[in-house]
Amino acid sequence: MRPTHLADASAWAQLHRNDVAARLVPLLVGGGAATCGLVDLEVLQIFDDPHERAQVREERRMFPRVEIDDATLDRALEVQGLVEGVSVTALIVAAAAERADLVLLHHDEAYETIASVTGQPTERVG
């Protein structure tokens, strides 16, 4: 299955909620949820134990990956000039999802702000 969504770290952080798990788990199991290096960095930073971090990193390697290249960074720079108060991380993750033509699955108002300018599809969970 081709990925349909890029799951942001903010969505992953809500996975303990039943409503979020009901939405995210089928995407994960079916190959519909992608990740990118920046999301992986954010997810992995919560693990203090090096063994646990390595295990989660290995698990995350199974997900389809979205590339963050210069064109993605250029798009993030372009959008940065159109919005205020949005983190660099959110700009880059949103640009990665947009360039890969994926729905951005999130739990962060910043993505709604970005989408109001870009018109890209987003889905808020939680």
N, CA, C and O atoms as CSV, one atom per row, in Angstrom:
chain,resi,resn,atom,element,x,y,z
A,1,MET,N,N,0.833,-1.182,0.000
A,1,MET,CA,C,0.000,0.000,0.000
A,1,MET,C,C,0.880,1.249,0.000
A,1,MET,O,O,1.865,1.328,0.734
A,2,ARG,N,N,0.522,2.192,-0.807
A,2,ARG,CA,C,1.219,3.472,-0.837
A,2,ARG,C,C,0.772,4.295,0.369
A,2,ARG,O,O,-0.415,4.310,0.696
A,3,PRO,N,N,1.701,4.977,1.032
A,3,PRO,CA,C,1.305,5.812,2.173
A,3,PRO,C,C,0.322,6.911,1.739
A,3,PRO,O,O,0.410,7.455,0.639
A,4,THR,N,N,-0.591,7.207,2.620
A,4,THR,CA,C,-1.563,8.274,2.386
A,4,THR,C,C,-1.366,9.433,3.364
A,4,THR,O,O,-1.842,10.543,3.124
A,5,HIS,N,N,-0.661,9.169,4.468
A,5,HIS,CA,C,-0.486,10.140,5.536
A,5,HIS,C,C,0.970,10.209,5.988
A,5,HIS,O,O,1.703,9.221,5.938
A,6,LEU,N,N,1.364,11.383,6.424
A,6,LEU,CA,C,2.615,11.553,7.164
A,6,LEU,C,C,2.201,11.832,8.598
A,6,LEU,O,O,1.565,12.850,8.874
A,7,ALA,N,N,2.554,10.944,9.505
A,7,ALA,CA,C,2.161,11.072,10.910
A,7,ALA,C,C,3.211,11.875,11.665
A,7,ALA,O,O,4.352,11.437,11.817
A,8,ASP,N,N,2.820,13.044,12.130
A,8,ASP,CA,C,3.720,13.911,12.891
A,8,ASP,C,C,3.908,13.361,14.306
A,8,ASP,O,O,3.104,12.568,14.796
A,9,ALA,N,N,4.988,13.803,14.946
A,9,ALA,CA,C,5.269,13.384,16.322
A,9,ALA,C,C,4.132,13.764,17.258
A,9,ALA,O,O,3.892,13.070,18.246
A,10,SER,N,N,3.436,14.842,16.969
A,10,SER,CA,C,2.313,15.256,17.820
A,10,SER,C,C,1.184,14.229,17.773
A,10,SER,O,O,0.483,14.044,18.768
A,11,ALA,N,N,0.999,13.566,16.652
A,11,ALA,CA,C,0.008,12.493,16.559
A,11,ALA,C,C,0.489,11.268,17.321
A,11,ALA,O,O,-0.277,10.639,18.052
A,12,TRP,N,N,1.762,10.935,17.147
A,12,TRP,CA,C,2.336,9.802,17.869
A,12,TRP,C,C,2.196,9.983,19.377
A,12,TRP,O,O,1.933,9.020,20.097
A,13,ALA,N,N,2.368,11.204,19.852
A,13,ALA,CA,C,2.293,11.484,21.289
A,13,ALA,C,C,0.891,11.256,21.837
A,13,ALA,O,O,0.724,11.105,23.047
A,14,GLN,N,N,-0.116,11.227,20.974
A,14,GLN,CA,C,-1.502,11.015,21.386
A,14,GLN,C,C,-1.948,9.563,21.211
A,14,GLN,O,O,-3.122,9.247,21.408
A,15,LEU,N,N,-1.028,8.689,20.847
A,15,LEU,CA,C,-1.387,7.304,20.541
A,15,LEU,C,C,-2.006,6.570,21.727
A,15,LEU,O,O,-2.703,5.574,21.534
A,16,HIS,N,N,-1.769,7.034,22.933
A,16,HIS,CA,C,-2.357,6.406,24.127
A,16,HIS,C,C,-3.865,6.620,24.217
A,16,HIS,O,O,-4.546,5.928,24.974
A,17,ARG,N,N,-4.381,7.559,23.461
A,17,ARG,CA,C,-5.826,7.829,23.450
A,17,ARG,C,C,-6.524,6.846,22.516
A,17,ARG,O,O,-6.039,6.579,21.417
A,18,ASN,N,N,-7.639,6.320,22.944
A,18,ASN,CA,C,-8.368,5.325,22.149
A,18,ASN,C,C,-8.783,5.864,20.784
A,18,ASN,O,O,-8.674,5.159,19.780
A,19,ASP,N,N,-9.259,7.113,20.739
A,19,ASP,CA,C,-9.722,7.669,19.464
A,19,ASP,C,C,-8.562,7.852,18.487
A,19,ASP,O,O,-8.720,7.652,17.283
A,20,VAL,N,N,-7.412,8.229,19.003
A,20,VAL,CA,C,-6.236,8.402,18.142
A,20,VAL,C,C,-5.717,7.035,17.691
A,20,VAL,O,O,-5.383,6.853,16.520
A,21,ALA,N,N,-5.650,6.086,18.607
A,21,ALA,CA,C,-5.200,4.738,18.252
A,21,ALA,C,C,-6.114,4.130,17.184
A,21,ALA,O,O,-5.645,3.460,16.264
A,22,ALA,N,N,-7.414,4.369,17.315
A,22,ALA,CA,C,-8.366,3.833,16.337
A,22,ALA,C,C,-8.106,4.391,14.946
A,22,ALA,O,O,-8.390,3.723,13.951
A,23,ARG,N,N,-7.578,5.589,14.862
A,23,ARG,CA,C,-7.282,6.200,13.559
A,23,ARG,C,C,-5.880,5.841,13.072
A,23,ARG,O,O,-5.693,5.517,11.899
A,24,LEU,N,N,-4.903,5.897,13.963
A,24,LEU,CA,C,-3.505,5.748,13.559
A,24,LEU,C,C,-3.074,4.293,13.365
A,24,LEU,O,O,-2.353,3.990,12.414
A,25,VAL,N,N,-3.496,3.402,14.235
A,25,VAL,CA,C,-3.032,2.007,14.157
A,25,VAL,C,C,-3.372,1.353,12.816
A,25,VAL,O,O,-2.498,0.703,12.243
A,26,PRO,N,N,-4.591,1.485,12.282
A,26,PRO,CA,C,-4.853,0.875,10.963
A,26,PRO,C,C,-3.941,1.440,9.865
A,26,PRO,O,O,-3.552,0.722,8.944
A,27,LEU,N,N,-3.608,2.718,9.969
A,27,LEU,CA,C,-2.686,3.294,8.986
A,27,LEU,C,C,-1.293,2.685,9.133
A,27,LEU,O,O,-0.622,2.410,8.139
A,28,LEU,N,N,-0.869,2.480,10.362
A,28,LEU,CA,C,0.452,1.900,10.609
A,28,LEU,C,C,0.522,0.469,10.115
A,28,LEU,O,O,1.466,0.089,9.423
A,29,VAL,N,N,-0.461,-0.310,10.464
A,29,VAL,CA,C,-0.485,-1.727,10.091
A,29,VAL,C,C,-0.611,-1.898,8.585
A,29,VAL,O,O,0.001,-2.794,8.004
A,30,GLY,N,N,-1.397,-1.049,7.960
A,30,GLY,CA,C,-1.633,-1.181,6.527
A,30,GLY,C,C,-0.619,-0.484,5.641
A,30,GLY,O,O,-0.744,-0.534,4.417
A,31,GLY,N,N,0.382,0.166,6.222
A,31,GLY,CA,C,1.394,0.850,5.424
A,31,GLY,C,C,0.969,2.222,4.945
A,31,GLY,O,O,1.625,2.809,4.083
A,32,GLY,N,N,-0.126,2.745,5.495
A,32,GLY,CA,C,-0.619,4.036,5.055
A,32,GLY,C,C,0.013,5.233,5.743
A,32,GLY,O,O,-0.194,6.372,5.323
A,33,ALA,N,N,0.779,4.987,6.793
A,33,ALA,CA,C,1.416,6.091,7.529
A,33,ALA,C,C,2.912,6.112,7.252
A,33,ALA,O,O,3.611,5.116,7.440
A,34,ALA,N,N,3.381,7.250,6.808
A,34,ALA,CA,C,4.810,7.446,6.555
A,34,ALA,C,C,5.409,8.273,7.683
A,34,ALA,O,O,4.695,8.836,8.514
A,35,THR,N,N,6.711,8.332,7.692
A,35,THR,CA,C,7.458,9.165,8.621
A,35,THR,C,C,8.531,9.903,7.836
A,35,THR,O,O,8.667,9.732,6.624
A,36,CYS,N,N,9.285,10.720,8.543
A,36,CYS,CA,C,10.454,11.366,7.948
A,36,CYS,C,C,11.498,11.501,9.056
A,36,CYS,O,O,11.194,11.295,10.231
A,37,GLY,N,N,12.702,11.839,8.684
A,37,GLY,CA,C,13.792,11.914,9.647
A,37,GLY,C,C,13.529,12.874,10.791
A,37,GLY,O,O,13.897,12.594,11.932
A,38,LEU,N,N,12.905,13.990,10.506
A,38,LEU,CA,C,12.639,14.985,11.537
A,38,LEU,C,C,11.600,14.480,12.540
A,38,LEU,O,O,11.746,14.707,13.741
A,39,VAL,N,N,10.571,13.810,12.071
A,39,VAL,CA,C,9.585,13.222,12.979
A,39,VAL,C,C,10.250,12.143,13.824
A,39,VAL,O,O,10.001,12.057,15.026
A,40,ASP,N,N,11.090,11.320,13.207
A,40,ASP,CA,C,11.789,10.281,13.957
A,40,ASP,C,C,12.644,10.886,15.064
A,40,ASP,O,O,12.663,10.369,16.181
A,41,LEU,N,N,13.345,11.963,14.771
A,41,LEU,CA,C,14.152,12.626,15.799
A,41,LEU,C,C,13.288,13.086,16.968
A,41,LEU,O,O,13.668,12.919,18.127
A,42,GLU,N,N,12.144,13.657,16.670
A,42,GLU,CA,C,11.249,14.126,17.728
A,42,GLU,C,C,10.699,12.960,18.548
A,42,GLU,O,O,10.652,13.036,19.776
A,43,VAL,N,N,10.288,11.897,17.887
A,43,VAL,CA,C,9.752,10.739,18.594
A,43,VAL,C,C,10.822,10.108,19.476
A,43,VAL,O,O,10.558,9.770,20.630
A,44,LEU,N,N,12.008,9.951,18.948
A,44,LEU,CA,C,13.065,9.255,19.681
A,44,LEU,C,C,13.633,10.056,20.852
A,44,LEU,O,O,14.230,9.472,21.757
A,45,GLN,N,N,13.464,11.357,20.857
A,45,GLN,CA,C,14.044,12.159,21.931
A,45,GLN,C,C,13.399,11.891,23.293
A,45,GLN,O,O,13.975,12.250,24.319
A,46,ILE,N,N,12.232,11.276,23.324
A,46,ILE,CA,C,11.584,11.019,24.606
A,46,ILE,C,C,12.138,9.781,25.313
A,46,ILE,O,O,11.851,9.565,26.491
A,47,PHE,N,N,12.920,8.974,24.617
A,47,PHE,CA,C,13.450,7.744,25.204
A,47,PHE,C,C,14.834,7.997,25.797
A,47,PHE,O,O,15.783,8.315,25.081
A,48,ASP,N,N,14.931,7.850,27.112
A,48,ASP,CA,C,16.204,8.059,27.798
A,48,ASP,C,C,17.100,6.825,27.727
A,48,ASP,O,O,18.323,6.943,27.653
A,49,ASP,N,N,16.500,5.669,27.749
A,49,ASP,CA,C,17.256,4.419,27.730
A,49,ASP,C,C,17.789,4.161,26.322
A,49,ASP,O,O,17.004,4.052,25.380
A,50,PRO,N,N,19.106,4.061,26.165
A,50,PRO,CA,C,19.690,3.854,24.827
A,50,PRO,C,C,19.202,2.575,24.140
A,50,PRO,O,O,19.014,2.555,22.924
A,51,HIS,N,N,18.997,1.509,24.923
A,51,HIS,CA,C,18.512,0.256,24.334
A,51,HIS,C,C,17.097,0.433,23.795
A,51,HIS,O,O,16.786,-0.008,22.689
A,52,GLU,N,N,16.249,1.075,24.577
A,52,GLU,CA,C,14.869,1.308,24.149
A,52,GLU,C,C,14.828,2.229,22.928
A,52,GLU,O,O,14.055,2.000,21.997
A,53,ARG,N,N,15.661,3.266,22.938
A,53,ARG,CA,C,15.728,4.186,21.802
A,53,ARG,C,C,16.153,3.444,20.541
A,53,ARG,O,O,15.583,3.657,19.471
A,54,ALA,N,N,17.150,2.575,20.664
A,54,ALA,CA,C,17.618,1.808,19.502
A,54,ALA,C,C,16.526,0.878,18.980
A,54,ALA,O,O,16.377,0.697,17.771
A,55,GLN,N,N,15.772,0.296,19.896
A,55,GLN,CA,C,14.680,-0.597,19.489
A,55,GLN,C,C,13.593,0.176,18.745
A,55,GLN,O,O,13.108,-0.278,17.709
A,56,VAL,N,N,13.212,1.331,19.264
A,56,VAL,CA,C,12.189,2.136,18.611
A,56,VAL,C,C,12.692,2.647,17.265
A,56,VAL,O,O,11.938,2.678,16.292
A,57,ARG,N,N,13.957,3.046,17.204
A,57,ARG,CA,C,14.527,3.513,15.933
A,57,ARG,C,C,14.453,2.409,14.892
A,57,ARG,O,O,14.125,2.665,13.734
A,58,GLU,N,N,14.757,1.186,15.299
A,58,GLU,CA,C,14.690,0.052,14.365
A,58,GLU,C,C,13.247,-0.184,13.900
A,58,GLU,O,O,13.013,-0.463,12.724
A,59,GLU,N,N,12.298,-0.073,14.806
A,59,GLU,CA,C,10.887,-0.221,14.439
A,59,GLU,C,C,10.459,0.862,13.455
A,59,GLU,O,O,9.716,0.590,12.512
A,60,ARG,N,N,10.922,2.074,13.671
A,60,ARG,CA,C,10.533,3.198,12.802
A,60,ARG,C,C,11.115,3.050,11.397
A,60,ARG,O,O,10.585,3.629,10.449
A,61,ARG,N,N,12.168,2.306,11.254
A,61,ARG,CA,C,12.758,2.079,9.933
A,61,ARG,C,C,11.851,1.253,9.032
A,61,ARG,O,O,12.057,1.200,7.820
A,62,MET,N,N,10.857,0.615,9.618
A,62,MET,CA,C,9.919,-0.190,8.830
A,62,MET,C,C,8.875,0.674,8.128
A,62,MET,O,O,8.242,0.219,7.175
A,63,PHE,N,N,8.685,1.921,8.586
A,63,PHE,CA,C,7.676,2.788,7.990
A,63,PHE,C,C,8.196,3.391,6.692
A,63,PHE,O,O,9.390,3.655,6.557
A,64,PRO,N,N,7.294,3.609,5.740
A,64,PRO,CA,C,7.704,4.347,4.538
A,64,PRO,C,C,8.252,5.713,4.961
A,64,PRO,O,O,7.774,6.314,5.923
A,65,ARG,N,N,9.253,6.187,4.235
A,65,ARG,CA,C,9.913,7.442,4.606
A,65,ARG,C,C,9.716,8.495,3.529
A,65,ARG,O,O,9.739,8.214,2.331
A,66,VAL,N,N,9.522,9.712,4.002
A,66,VAL,CA,C,9.418,10.875,3.136
A,66,VAL,C,C,10.745,11.613,3.217
A,66,VAL,O,O,11.271,11.859,4.303
A,67,GLU,N,N,11.270,11.957,2.064
A,67,GLU,CA,C,12.568,12.619,1.998
A,67,GLU,C,C,12.458,14.103,2.359
A,67,GLU,O,O,11.503,14.787,1.989
A,68,ILE,N,N,13.457,14.568,3.086
A,68,ILE,CA,C,13.599,16.001,3.333
A,68,ILE,C,C,14.846,16.435,2.564
A,68,ILE,O,O,15.976,16.186,2.983
A,69,ASP,N,N,14.609,17.083,1.443
A,69,ASP,CA,C,15.701,17.518,0.581
A,69,ASP,C,C,15.702,19.043,0.472
A,69,ASP,O,O,14.936,19.719,1.160
A,70,ASP,N,N,16.554,19.576,-0.385
A,70,ASP,CA,C,16.628,21.038,-0.529
A,70,ASP,C,C,15.322,21.636,-1.022
A,70,ASP,O,O,14.960,22.741,-0.618
A,71,ALA,N,N,14.618,20.935,-1.876
A,71,ALA,CA,C,13.333,21.450,-2.364
A,71,ALA,C,C,12.321,21.533,-1.219
A,71,ALA,O,O,11.509,22.458,-1.174
A,72,THR,N,N,12.367,20.580,-0.307
A,72,THR,CA,C,11.493,20.610,0.866
A,72,THR,C,C,11.840,21.797,1.752
A,72,THR,O,O,10.952,22.505,2.227
A,73,LEU,N,N,13.129,22.011,1.974
A,73,LEU,CA,C,13.564,23.142,2.797
A,73,LEU,C,C,13.222,24.470,2.123
A,73,LEU,O,O,12.850,25.428,2.800
A,74,ASP,N,N,13.345,24.534,0.803
A,74,ASP,CA,C,12.964,25.753,0.074
A,74,ASP,C,C,11.473,26.048,0.258
A,74,ASP,O,O,11.083,27.203,0.424
A,75,ARG,N,N,10.643,25.001,0.227
A,75,ARG,CA,C,9.207,25.201,0.429
A,75,ARG,C,C,8.926,25.676,1.859
A,75,ARG,O,O,8.090,26.553,2.073
A,76,ALA,N,N,9.626,25.096,2.828
A,76,ALA,CA,C,9.457,25.526,4.215
A,76,ALA,C,C,9.845,27.003,4.370
A,76,ALA,O,O,9.177,27.747,5.088
A,77,LEU,N,N,10.902,27.418,3.711
A,77,LEU,CA,C,11.319,28.822,3.742
A,77,LEU,C,C,10.267,29.734,3.119
A,77,LEU,O,O,9.986,30.819,3.627
A,78,GLU,N,N,9.697,29.278,2.018
A,78,GLU,CA,C,8.659,30.052,1.343
A,78,GLU,C,C,7.448,30.249,2.257
A,78,GLU,O,O,6.926,31.357,2.375
A,79,VAL,N,N,7.012,29.176,2.895
A,79,VAL,CA,C,5.844,29.242,3.769
A,79,VAL,C,C,6.159,30.047,5.033
A,79,VAL,O,O,5.290,30.742,5.559
A,80,GLN,N,N,7.387,29.954,5.513
A,80,GLN,CA,C,7.783,30.712,6.697
A,80,GLN,C,C,7.539,32.209,6.500
A,80,GLN,O,O,7.192,32.915,7.447
A,81,GLY,N,N,7.717,32.683,5.287
A,81,GLY,CA,C,7.479,34.086,4.994
A,81,GLY,C,C,6.006,34.464,4.972
A,81,GLY,O,O,5.670,35.646,4.896
A,82,LEU,N,N,5.120,33.465,5.036
A,82,LEU,CA,C,3.687,33.713,4.950
A,82,LEU,C,C,2.942,33.502,6.272
A,82,LEU,O,O,1.782,33.893,6.400
A,83,VAL,N,N,3.594,32.895,7.236
A,83,VAL,CA,C,2.959,32.620,8.533
A,83,VAL,C,C,3.845,33.117,9.661
A,83,VAL,O,O,5.051,33.292,9.492
A,84,GLU,N,N,3.237,33.338,10.800
A,84,GLU,CA,C,3.991,33.775,11.979
A,84,GLU,C,C,3.772,32.800,13.120
A,84,GLU,O,O,2.721,32.166,13.218
A,85,GLY,N,N,4.768,32.686,13.975
A,85,GLY,CA,C,4.630,31.903,15.188
A,85,GLY,C,C,4.603,30.412,15.000
A,85,GLY,O,O,4.044,29.695,15.830
A,86,VAL,N,N,5.193,29.926,13.929
A,86,VAL,CA,C,5.218,28.496,13.647
A,86,VAL,C,C,6.665,28.013,13.722
A,86,VAL,O,O,7.573,28.660,13.200
A,87,SER,N,N,6.867,26.876,14.374
A,87,SER,CA,C,8.235,26.368,14.550
A,87,SER,C,C,8.846,25.928,13.216
A,87,SER,O,O,8.140,25.593,12.264
A,88,VAL,N,N,10.148,25.942,13.183
A,88,VAL,CA,C,10.887,25.474,12.003
A,88,VAL,C,C,10.567,24.001,11.749
A,88,VAL,O,O,10.402,23.582,10.603
A,89,THR,N,N,10.482,23.230,12.815
A,89,THR,CA,C,10.164,21.807,12.672
A,89,THR,C,C,8.822,21.617,11.982
A,89,THR,O,O,8.705,20.810,11.060
A,90,ALA,N,N,7.810,22.353,12.423
A,90,ALA,CA,C,6.485,22.234,11.804
A,90,ALA,C,C,6.531,22.632,10.334
A,90,ALA,O,O,5.906,21.984,9.494
A,91,LEU,N,N,7.260,23.683,10.024
A,91,LEU,CA,C,7.367,24.118,8.631
A,91,LEU,C,C,7.988,23.038,7.748
A,91,LEU,O,O,7.529,22.802,6.631
A,92,ILE,N,N,9.019,22.394,8.247
A,92,ILE,CA,C,9.714,21.369,7.459
A,92,ILE,C,C,8.856,20.113,7.315
A,92,ILE,O,O,8.755,19.555,6.222
A,93,VAL,N,N,8.241,19.669,8.405
A,93,VAL,CA,C,7.396,18.473,8.339
A,93,VAL,C,C,6.204,18.722,7.412
A,93,VAL,O,O,5.847,17.857,6.612
A,94,ALA,N,N,5.598,19.890,7.518
A,94,ALA,CA,C,4.470,20.214,6.637
A,94,ALA,C,C,4.909,20.255,5.174
A,94,ALA,O,O,4.199,19.764,4.296
A,95,ALA,N,N,6.062,20.831,4.917
A,95,ALA,CA,C,6.571,20.884,3.545
A,95,ALA,C,C,6.861,19.481,3.015
A,95,ALA,O,O,6.604,19.191,1.847
A,96,ALA,N,N,7.391,18.621,3.866
A,96,ALA,CA,C,7.662,17.240,3.452
A,96,ALA,C,C,6.369,16.526,3.084
A,96,ALA,O,O,6.309,15.831,2.070
A,97,ALA,N,N,5.333,16.694,3.905
A,97,ALA,CA,C,4.042,16.063,3.614
A,97,ALA,C,C,3.444,16.624,2.330
A,97,ALA,O,O,2.930,15.881,1.494
A,98,GLU,N,N,3.519,17.935,2.186
A,98,GLU,CA,C,2.954,18.576,0.990
A,98,GLU,C,C,3.651,18.094,-0.275
A,98,GLU,O,O,2.988,17.751,-1.253
A,99,ARG,N,N,4.973,18.064,-0.268
A,99,ARG,CA,C,5.719,17.662,-1.462
A,99,ARG,C,C,5.508,16.187,-1.795
A,99,ARG,O,O,5.587,15.792,-2.958
A,100,ALA,N,N,5.238,15.367,-0.763
A,100,ALA,CA,C,4.986,13.941,-0.996
A,100,ALA,C,C,3.518,13.664,-1.295
A,100,ALA,O,O,3.130,12.518,-1.522
A,101,ASP,N,N,2.701,14.717,-1.296
A,101,ASP,CA,C,1.265,14.605,-1.560
A,101,ASP,C,C,0.586,13.686,-0.550
A,101,ASP,O,O,-0.213,12.822,-0.912
A,102,LEU,N,N,0.922,13.892,0.728
A,102,LEU,CA,C,0.350,13.104,1.811
A,102,LEU,C,C,-0.471,13.996,2.734
A,102,LEU,O,O,-0.182,15.183,2.883
A,103,VAL,N,N,-1.477,13.424,3.341
A,103,VAL,CA,C,-2.248,14.109,4.376
A,103,VAL,C,C,-1.376,14.158,5.628
A,103,VAL,O,O,-0.788,13.149,6.017
A,104,LEU,N,N,-1.296,15.315,6.248
A,104,LEU,CA,C,-0.493,15.468,7.459
A,104,LEU,C,C,-1.362,15.174,8.675
A,104,LEU,O,O,-2.261,15.946,9.007
A,105,LEU,N,N,-1.090,14.058,9.333
A,105,LEU,CA,C,-1.817,13.631,10.520
A,105,LEU,C,C,-1.121,14.237,11.732
A,105,LEU,O,O,0.077,14.028,11.926
A,106,HIS,N,N,-1.858,14.984,12.549
A,106,HIS,CA,C,-1.201,15.759,13.610
A,106,HIS,C,C,-2.118,16.033,14.785
A,106,HIS,O,O,-3.312,15.734,14.752
A,107,HIS,N,N,-1.535,16.604,15.817
A,107,HIS,CA,C,-2.249,17.137,16.979
A,107,HIS,C,C,-1.530,18.431,17.382
A,107,HIS,O,O,-1.067,18.566,18.514
A,108,ASP,N,N,-1.445,19.369,16.448
A,108,ASP,CA,C,-0.688,20.602,16.667
A,108,ASP,C,C,-1.315,21.706,15.818
A,108,ASP,O,O,-1.379,21.601,14.593
A,109,GLU,N,N,-1.767,22.747,16.472
A,109,GLU,CA,C,-2.439,23.862,15.794
A,109,GLU,C,C,-1.558,24.502,14.719
A,109,GLU,O,O,-2.075,25.077,13.761
A,110,ALA,N,N,-0.249,24.409,14.866
A,110,ALA,CA,C,0.659,25.001,13.880
A,110,ALA,C,C,0.386,24.470,12.482
A,110,ALA,O,O,0.512,25.205,11.502
A,111,TYR,N,N,0.014,23.203,12.382
A,111,TYR,CA,C,-0.238,22.618,11.059
A,111,TYR,C,C,-1.507,23.162,10.432
A,111,TYR,O,O,-1.599,23.254,9.208
A,112,GLU,N,N,-2.478,23.521,11.239
A,112,GLU,CA,C,-3.679,24.150,10.706
A,112,GLU,C,C,-3.354,25.550,10.196
A,112,GLU,O,O,-3.887,25.988,9.177
A,113,THR,N,N,-2.475,26.246,10.911
A,113,THR,CA,C,-2.027,27.572,10.474
A,113,THR,C,C,-1.309,27.470,9.137
A,113,THR,O,O,-1.565,28.260,8.229
A,114,ILE,N,N,-0.422,26.513,9.016
A,114,ILE,CA,C,0.322,26.310,7.770
A,114,ILE,C,C,-0.641,25.950,6.633
A,114,ILE,O,O,-0.548,26.501,5.536
A,115,ALA,N,N,-1.556,25.032,6.901
A,115,ALA,CA,C,-2.493,24.586,5.862
A,115,ALA,C,C,-3.418,25.706,5.398
A,115,ALA,O,O,-3.897,25.686,4.264
A,116,SER,N,N,-3.671,26.686,6.270
A,116,SER,CA,C,-4.520,27.813,5.858
A,116,SER,C,C,-3.852,28.634,4.764
A,116,SER,O,O,-4.524,29.357,4.028
A,117,VAL,N,N,-2.538,28.527,4.657
A,117,VAL,CA,C,-1.776,29.231,3.622
A,117,VAL,C,C,-1.493,28.325,2.427
A,117,VAL,O,O,-1.604,28.750,1.277
A,118,THR,N,N,-1.128,27.074,2.707
A,118,THR,CA,C,-0.722,26.170,1.623
A,118,THR,C,C,-1.901,25.462,0.966
A,118,THR,O,O,-1.830,25.082,-0.203
A,119,GLY,N,N,-2.979,25.286,1.716
A,119,GLY,CA,C,-4.120,24.536,1.192
A,119,GLY,C,C,-3.928,23.032,1.227
A,119,GLY,O,O,-4.755,22.287,0.701
A,120,GLN,N,N,-2.846,22.581,1.841
A,120,GLN,CA,C,-2.566,21.148,1.871
A,120,GLN,C,C,-3.521,20.431,2.825
A,120,GLN,O,O,-4.032,21.029,3.772
A,121,PRO,N,N,-3.757,19.145,2.566
A,121,PRO,CA,C,-4.675,18.406,3.426
A,121,PRO,C,C,-4.016,18.043,4.760
A,121,PRO,O,O,-2.866,17.606,4.806
A,122,THR,N,N,-4.770,18.234,5.836
A,122,THR,CA,C,-4.331,17.842,7.163
A,122,THR,C,C,-5.471,17.111,7.844
A,122,THR,O,O,-6.634,17.251,7.466
A,123,GLU,N,N,-5.123,16.333,8.849
A,123,GLU,CA,C,-6.125,15.651,9.674
A,123,GLU,C,C,-5.662,15.726,11.113
A,123,GLU,O,O,-4.613,15.198,11.481
A,124,ARG,N,N,-6.463,16.391,11.912
A,124,ARG,CA,C,-6.126,16.547,13.328
A,124,ARG,C,C,-6.705,15.353,14.092
A,124,ARG,O,O,-7.861,14.980,13.894
A,125,VAL,N,N,-5.894,14.765,14.958
A,125,VAL,CA,C,-6.348,13.670,15.811
A,125,VAL,C,C,-6.291,14.137,17.260
A,125,VAL,O,O,-5.508,15.015,17.623
A,126,GLY,N,N,-7.141,13.525,18.074
A,126,GLY,CA,C,-7.105,13.832,19.509
A,126,GLY,C,C,-7.842,15.079,19.880
A,126,GLY,O,O,-7.884,15.445,21.055
